[in-house]
Amino acid sequence: MKISNTLNRSTRIQRYMDLSKFLHILESKQLFMCRIDKFEDKLEGGLTTINDFFYSGAAEALSNLVNNSLPSNLGRDCNSPESIEEAQRRRKEYEENSRNKSFMTVFGDIKLSEKVTYKDVIKSQKKWFDVSCWHSNIDDIESIAMWKIYGNDINSVCITTTIGQLLDSIEEDKDVNLLIQKVEYIDHRADHYSLEVDSKFAPFVHKHKAYKFENEIRLIAYNHSNDPLTDRVDAGSLIRLKSNNFINSVKVSPEAHEWFFNLVKCIFNDRYEQTGIVARSDLDELVSIFGN
């Protein structure tokens, strides 16, 4: 298990979900990890203009043209026999590397060809990265957008934990690699991937600024022995948990009826004997005090 250097074990995280997903975690002691290519956001795994320039090899081609093919334009010493010979050597090296070009991934280096481009590799990898999405909020303030989109009903919940508690609750599987990474939000036309992110994961942990409200932290699972160019049938994978004790508290959605609050409390504390606190949404309390 690896935590990116922008996070730490004490980072508090939340997850908003409907009742069925909550019950699935409690009953099965498993987390469902969804394939990235199944997400609604079509920019998942998308390239920025700048990174596309480098990934495509255009930057190397330009460098070869300027430094190796046009030596006479680079200064008074560039026409010497030695300079021309060195430029020719570099050009041949560039041409050889271009014929044997590969793309680095966590699944190994993938050989590129006319039939397999770097874009094909990135697109294919999306099938083999499974993700559990969490919301980070250092102030522990609830997000009404997250309630509306991911709770999707007044009968929904938000569970809270920390990165350390979540990772400690996961049963080790030698075939599964885990990474927990903060998502960076960018403008794909003007920005480039963060230099703090491992380049092999960069396309899969950057999203458009339109999704910035999510403050997402991703738990990513993958098997480095998989061939990313092969097809995959299932929609994701399940990560086994040692227990449900990683859940510190459960908040019930705003405007939920009293019967639903009591039901969640009964299920969580009584049926599954969890010690975490079940509470109503903070927004309900604020409305009762300051609302009209």
N, C-alpha and C positions, 0 to 999 in steps of 0.2 A: 504494500500500500504506500502510495506516495502523495504527499501534500505539497502543492505548489508553494513557492517561496513567498507568495503574496498573502498566504493564509496561515493560520495556526490552529492548534487543537481547541483553543478556547473560543473560537469564532462561533457565534450563535447563529443558528439557521432555523428556518421555518418551512413547513410544507403544507399547502392548502389542498384539500381534496374532498371529494364527496364521501358519503357514508360507506358505500360499497368498497372503495379503495382502503379506507381506514380499517374496515372489518377484515379485509384480506390480509393486511399486515399483521393484525392481532391474531387471527386464526392460523395463518400459515407460517408466521415468523419468517416472512420472505419479503424482499423488495423487488418489485418489477422494474426491470431496466429496459427502456424502449430504444429500439434502433433509431439512430439519428435521422436516417432517411425517411422515417415515418412521421417526423414532426411536420407541423403545418407550415412553418417558416421555410420558404423555398430558397432563402439565402444561406441556409445551414450548409456549411462547407464551401461557401462561395468565396471567390478570390477578390482581392482588392486590385485596383488598377496597377499599383506599384508592385505588389507581390506577383501578379500575373506577368509583369515585365521580366522579373527575375526567374520565376518558375518555368516560363516558356523557353528560356535560353536566349531571349532577345538581348538581354544585358551582355551576355558573353559574346554574342555575335557582333554587337556594336563595338565591344572592346577589341575583338579580333580585327575588325575592319579598321579601326582607328590606330591601334598599336602595331599590328602585324602586316596589314595589307597596304597601309599608306605611310610607310616610314619617312618618306621624303617631306611630309608635312609637319614633322615633329621637331625639327631643329637642324642646325647646321651639321651636326655629327651623324645624322641618321642615314646619310648616303654612303657612309664608309662601308667597305666590304664586310667588316665584322658585324656592323649593325644590321645590314641586309640579311646576312646569314643567320643572325640570331632571330630576326623577325620571321624568316622562313621556317626556322625550327619551331618557333612558337605557333605559327599558323598550322603546320603539320600536326603538332600536338593537339591543337584545338579541333582540327578535323577528325583526328582519331578519337578524341573524347566524345565528339558529337555522334560518331557512328556507334559508340558503346555507351551512350548516355543512359543513366538510370535515375530513378526517383526514390529518395530515401523515405521510408515509412517505419513505423514501429513493428511492422510485419516483415521487415527486411527491405533490401533494395530491389525495386521493381524495374526490370529492363524495359526501356521505352522503344517504340518502333512506329512505323506509319499507322499500324493498327491499334497500338496502345499508346495514347498520349498522356501527359501529366494530368490533364483534366479528367481523363478516364480513371486514372488511379485515385485521384481525390474523390471523385463521385462514387467509385466502388468501395472505398474505405468506409463511407457513411453507413453501409450495410453491416459493418463489422464492429462498430463502436456502439455500445449500449449505455444509456444514460438515465440516471435518476436526478431530477431537477429540484433544487432547493432554493429558497428565497433568503437572502442575507439582509438583515436590518439591524445595525449596531444599536439602534435606539429601541429595538423591540416594539416599534410602532406598527400596527397592522396596516395592510394595504387594501383599500377598498377595491382596487383594480384586480388584485390577486383573488380576493373573495369572489368577485363577479365572474372572472374568467376561469379560474381553476376550482373554486368551490362550486360555482355554477348553479347554486340552489341555496335557499335559506337553511336547508338541512345538510350543512356541510361543516367541516372542522378544519382546524389548523393545528398541526403538531409542532412542538418546539424541541430542539435538542442542541448539541454542540457538535462540531466536526469530530472532536476526539471521542465523544460518546458514541456517535454513529459508527465510526471506524472500528472502535473496540467491540461493538456488538456484532460485527460481520464475521461469519465463520470463514476461516482461511481455506482457499481452494488453489492448489498449486497450478491449475490450468488457467486461472483467471488473474489478470493484472488489473489493479485498481489505481486510479488517479483521481484526486479531488482538486478541482481547478476553478478559479473565479473566471466568469465570462467577462470578456472585454467588449465594450460597445463602440462601434466605429461607423464612419461613413465610408462605404466600400469604394466610392469614386475618388475620395480625397485622402483617406488615411491609409496607414499600413498596419500590419500586425504588430502587436506589442513585442518589444525585444525581450521582455521578461517571460515570454511564453515559449516553450519548446517548439521549434519550427515544425516538428512532425505532427503536433497536435493543433497548431495555430488555426487552420481553417475550421476546426470543429469546436473552438472555444471563443470565437469572435462572432458577434451578432450585430445587426444594424441598430443604430441608436433609437430607432422606433420602439425597440423592446427594452430600453434602459430601465423602465419602471420595474422590471422583473428582478433586478439585482441578483442575478442567478449565480449559484454555485453548483457546479456539476460533479456528480460522482460518475466517473467513466469506467466501464469494464470492457476488457478486450482480451483475447487470446492471441499472443504474438505469433503462434504457430499457424494461424489461419491464413489462407491465401485470399487476399482482398479482391482478387479478380474473379473469384467464383461466386455463384449464386447462393442465396440463402432463403430458406422457406419461412422460418419462424419470425415472429414480430419483435422478438427481444429475448431476454433471459431473466432468470430469477436468482437473486442473491440470498443465500440462507443466513438467517440471523440466529445468534446464540439465545437471545431473549428479546423481549420488547422493552426492557428496562431503560433503553436509550431515550425513550420519550419522557421529557421532563414535565410537559404540560399539554393539555388539549384545550383549545379554545373553540367554543361553539359560535357559529356564524352570527352576524348581526341580524336582528329581527327574528331569530329562531324562536319557536314556541317553547313554552316551559316543558311540555312533554318531551320534546326532542332533547333539551338539555338534560333532563332527568334520565332519559334513555342512554345517552352517551356516558353519563356518570355511572350508571348501573353496569353498562357493558365494560367500561374501562376499569373501574375500581373494584367492582364486585365479581363479575364473571371472569375477567382475566387477571384479577388481583394485582393490578398495577397501582403503584403508590403516587404516581404523578397527579398533579392537580387538574381537575376539570373546571373550567371557568367560562363564563359568558364573555362575549366579545367586549373589549374595552370601549368600543364605539357605543354599545348599548348603555353603558354606565354614563358616558358623556352626554348622551341624548337625554337620559333621565334627569341629569343635573342641570344641563345648560340649554336643552332643546325647548322648542315652543310647545 
